[in-house]
Every structure is written in C-alpha cells, then in structure tokens.
Amino acid sequence: MHKTIVVAIREYMVSVKTKAFLIGLMMMPLMMGGSFIVGALMEGRVDTKDKRIAVVDYTGRLFESLESAARQRDEVAIFQGEGAARKQILPRFVLERVETGGLDMPRLSLQLSNRIRKGDLMAFVLIGPNVIDAGSGTGPATLDYYSNTPTYNDARNWITSVLNEKVQQLRLEGAAFDPKVVRQLTQRLPVGNLGLVQTDASGNIISAVETNQAANFLVPFAMMFLMFMVIMATTTPLLNSTLEEKTQRIAEVLLASIPPFELMVGKLLGIVGVSLTMATVYLTGAYAALSRAGYAQFFPWQSIWWFLGFLCLAVLMYGSIFIAIGAAVSDMKEAQSMMTPVMLMVVSPMFVLQYVLREPASTLSLVMSLFPPATPMLMIIRQNIPPGIPVWQPVLGAALVILASLVCVFAAGRIFRVGILMQGKGAKISEMLRWALRG
Amino acid sequence: MIRGHMNVVEIEKVTKTFGQHVAVNALTLAVPQGSIYGFIGPNGSGKTTTLRMIMRIYHPDPGAGAIRVLGEMGSSAASDRVGYLPEERGLYKKMKVSEVLRFYAQLKGHRNPNPLIRTWLDRMSLSEYSDKKVETLSKGMSQKVQFISAVLTEPQLVILDEPFSGLDPVNADVLREAVLELRRKGTTVIFSTHDMAVAEKMCDFIFMIYKGNKVLDGTLDSIQDRYGQDTVRVRVEGDNFDARTIPGVEKVNDFGRLQELRMAPNTNPQTLLSELMRRGRVVHFELTRPSLHDIFVRIARPTVESMTSPEQTGAAHA
C-alpha cells in the first residue's frame, strides 16, 4: 500500500508540475469564454461606413415612410452613449429613390445589380406594385431585397420591419380600422415561466420564482462539459506515461520493487488526484464568477458531491483503459488507432445530449444514463435539470459504474502485467482480450 | 539445497516458457551469500529471464520449480532487500536526478533516502547533476545514476544486468570498485556480462546459460579444469606462418601478436612445438588452460569436432 501511494504521489506531482497542466488548466476557460471575450473586444468595431440602398417603389406610397424611418434611425439608433462619449456604433442607411425610367423590372434589376457589383450600392429593394392591397390589385405583391452580401441581415431586417408596419397601417386604414385600436386588440400576451410554489419551515407559502431558462440548460451542460474536459485532460496522458515507462524500460525497474497491479493502481490514484485538483480549480472559479455576477444561486451545490464522485469513477474507468493501451502498444501510432473506439465511448454522451436535455426524465434517457461509459456525464445532466431525478437512479448508475470500473481496472491490470515488459511489436486487440480473460 | 543454508538465491528446477519458446529449462542454481556470481551466455540465451525471475518480475511456469530469494518464496515483487540494475537503463527523462533516485528508493520502502543520495552522487562524481534532468545526462552518467538506484538502499543482494556495457574505462573502474566494495561489505552480487575478461577477474562463480540450459556453473578454476590443458599460446615469427594448416590444431584464435591454438585430443604438445619450430621462429610457447572467452565460444559456436551437448557439460559442477 505504501508503495502504491509513492507511485500515486509521483504521478500526481509529475502531472501537476508540468507546463502542459497549467496550459490545459487555462485552455478550457479560454475555449469556453473565448467567443465572449472576442465578441466583447469586437463590439464597437463595427464597420460604420454608410450603406447605400436603392429603392424602387412601384406603389409610390412607401418610400417616404422608409426615408423618415431612416432619418429617425440616423438620429437615435445608431449611436451609443451620451455627450462626449456618444459614438456611432452602427452604419447609416442612405436611401436612394430610383425611378423606373421606362425600364421593365428585369432590366432595372440588372442595372441595379451591376451598380452593386461596382460597389456603388450595398443593396436594392424592389417594392412590388401590389404589396399594399395584396391579392386585390394587379401586378406582383412581392417585396424583394437584392444584395451580394447575403450574411449581412441588418438592412434587410430593418427594411422588412419598417415596410411591414407601414403596409399594415395602410391596409387597416384602407379597411377603415383605427390602427391604434387594432394594435391594442391584437397585443400578444407574454407567458410566465415559473417553478413550483413551496412552503418554508413555518408553513408559509413561498410564491414561485421565475425560472431562468438559460440557467436551466447552461448549468447541466456546463457540468457535463467540465467533466468531459477533465476526463480528457487527465486520462489520456496516462497512455503516454505508461508508454514512456514501457519504451524507456522504466517499468522493469518499477516492477522490481512493486507488483504490477499495485503500480497501476498507484498511477490511477495519482490521476484521480489530478482530476480532482483540476475540477476544484474550475468549480471554485465558476463559483467566484457566478458570485461576482450575482448569480451565486445557480451554483449546483446539490449535485457537487455526485459530480466529484462520478468524476473519480470515470477517471478510474477510462484511465485504466488508457493504461492498458499504453502497456500493450509499442508506439504512439499504434496507440492512436486503439484510442479511437475509447474516444468514441468518452464522447458518446454528446451524441444524445440534445435529447437528454429536452427529455431528462424519459425512460430512454434513464436507460442511456445507465450505460456505464456514459453514466457519469449523463447522470450529472439529468440531476441538474429541474426537477432532478429520484436518488435511486444516480445510486444505481454509480453502482454500475463502480462495477464497470472494477472490471476495467482488473482487465487492464492483466494486460498491463503482460504488455509492459513486451518489446517489439505491439499487441492486437484480440491478444489484449486474451490476456485480460486468461490473466 | 546445494550449498547449505548460506545461499541467497536458490533456484530449483525452474522452467519458464513464452508461448512455444522455452526461455529457461529446468534450471537449478544456488548463489552463496557474499559472493560475486557472473552470468554469461549469448544474447537471447535466458540470462535476463533468469535475472527477472529472481527479481520476481517474471514467475516460473506454474508447477515448474521454485525460486527462493533471501529465504523468501514470496510471489509478488522482489523483496526490498534486493537491488536491481536492468539491462537497458530505465530512468524518467523529465525528472531530476535526485528526484528519480528518491522515488526509486521510496519504492524500496526507504523513507528518508536524501543523505544516501548525496553520498552516492558525490562518490560517483555526479553531485553537480543532482538537480539536472535525466535527459541532460550522458549515457555513462545515466548508467551511474541507474547503478546508484540499484544499490542506494543498501540491499543484501544486488542484481546487475550488464553493468559495464558502454562505459568508458574510467567509469567502468569506478563502478567495478563500487561492486567490489559491496562485496567487501557482505553484499551478494549477481551480474551478467559479455566481457569474459571482467567475468574472469571479478567473479567467484561463473554460470553460463545457453539456449535456456545451464552449461557451466562453478568457479573459474573448476570450469577450466574440465577442459584441461588443451590450449597453446604461441608467438611465431616467419613469413606466411599459418597455424591452421598444422596437424593436431583444431582451432586458432588469432589475436595479432599472439595466437591461441586449441589442440585436438591426444595431441602431443612437443610434436606441435617442433612443427612450429619447423615453420618459423618460436618466440613464445605456453601450454595453458583455455580462457573463459574460448570456453564460451566453444559452447556457443561449437565446431563439428568439439560439439559438446549441454547435457554433457552441464551437470558437472557441484
């Protein structure tokens, strides 16, 4: 036992003291927060050059309203801040009324398209002659926006909303309705999204609070992602370290002092320590960030022990598999091909993630979360989506994972014992299975 | 047991097979306490397998014999009282020298190895490398570090697989001196080597394994005695002198200035001498026993005439 601890401490120290560990520690927040950070940096760096838009108004009644909406926008909406800090953050839309000049619609469209190609215009809009009294008049009732920048939607969205509002108003007026009254009558009702009403200790009823839709999805997802990252970051290096011990003949020195099984368990315990360290750093960071932002109530205290427990089990399960592979192969290239199926198992929860997030309580979700390779991550998701799951489910899941981990650790122990001293060609999967079964 | 109660290692009819290949066949061997025991044999003949079995890294085939080390039959890892230097150096490249040594010592159950580490690094002129990473060491230096790791915890038995290979003469002397001192302190040393001169000079006992079978076991004297005085060392000056054409000469080892001639059985050395004198000017003529080198080669590369089966040569020593 003492020797197992000695091995575990070395494995832990060597992993934690490396630069790779520190870099890995910073990688995850960078990956997760990167897009936010970049987004924040990019804000205010929008291209504010005027955007020229030509408008062909076949109705003859809509251009003015567009133009006045554009004027209004230029005065208010495109600026941010007050006084000296006032700064333009959006481009101006400069509208240009185009007369048909006797050209038919296809020719006119071509002419305007060519102007866009030359860079003279950003887009043009064709307002069909019949858009106001749709269906009753003659000619097309279409509203078309042409541009060669299809991913830039701001102008199109703005035009759509302005024109629709105006057209609606004109239609209502045409039918002798007061648009104000109609708007009042057709107002949509928001639907509140609430949790359950409960009582406090003295029996008083506490009214339900508005549930936070983002938190409901984000917390379980973040927990699962954290577990996934920690498993990947800590278990895969075991393959390398085992392979190093094998190819550098360190294993022979070690085995002269400690039996192979104890050696392997020591390595696993060291890595369990590393993953707990990593998880603690992240969870502490997440709690600090949430507290700062005033969202401390979303920190998943209720499932934190389950999280850490499942993490340890997952690390034991996957770690032992990676050790077995490291002991059986003779170089990294062979290892890569054997890792693929294991990687598939590790990422398998990702495939069903969407379904489980939507239907955490369904029988299918339960069954999938009892499949040991996926249990740690899926159980954590299901536990963290309100209202959670009955406690027997994670208990059963944990029991199955413990069983699977034991099988993995023992099988890996046998493969390790044979493989670690074998030099030359690496073992095939069939050979590994034979070692695992026969011992 | 073969040599009474003072044996550090007792191997009894042990067989080890890997698949179809018999690596060690019904081996019996006893290593007396305080001796230096040399293991020789061609590559792949079973030396390392035998050493690994003594270290309990390998286990004999089930039911095929038993190995007792320091009186223990334990089936798990070797006792903490045995030090081991494997054939190929096994050190963590990214660890510091002192860290590796501390780790290996702790694995042997030693709780506070730091003073010993300092002493040994000093003795091996490696003090300044204490905080350097292993990957910065030269081959000879890492071999010395590996040696320290084997002897650091003052084991009762030290097993050294090829301890001198690849060392320059200075470092080889340092290591040899260290081994001899271990013996003076009562440590039993088993080492394997391809250097027959080293084996001859250092070992109290020599054990040779060939194709998994024991073919020699005993003191150098007893081994050489079995071959008798069938070797003549000569130096003959003369043009086109070629000893191979002389009747009664079975084999010639040409060392340049000296030549070692092996006489066929029942050859009279006097007849040989007069034949030599007839062919050139004899400067040196010495009737001697075969060297260990020669014995090794005779066994491992048998000529048709002197083909010696392991069974014939094997069981002799007692």
Interface residues (C-beta under 8 A of the other chain):
Chain A: H2 K3 V6 V7 R10 V14 T18 E244 E245 Q248 R249 I250 A251 E252 V253 L254 L255 A256 S257 I258 P259 E262 L421
Chain B: R52 M55 R56 I57 Y58 S76 A77 A78 D80 V82 Y84 P86 E87 E88 R89 G90 L91 Y92 K93 K94 M95 F103 Y104 Q106 L107 K108 G109 Q146 S149
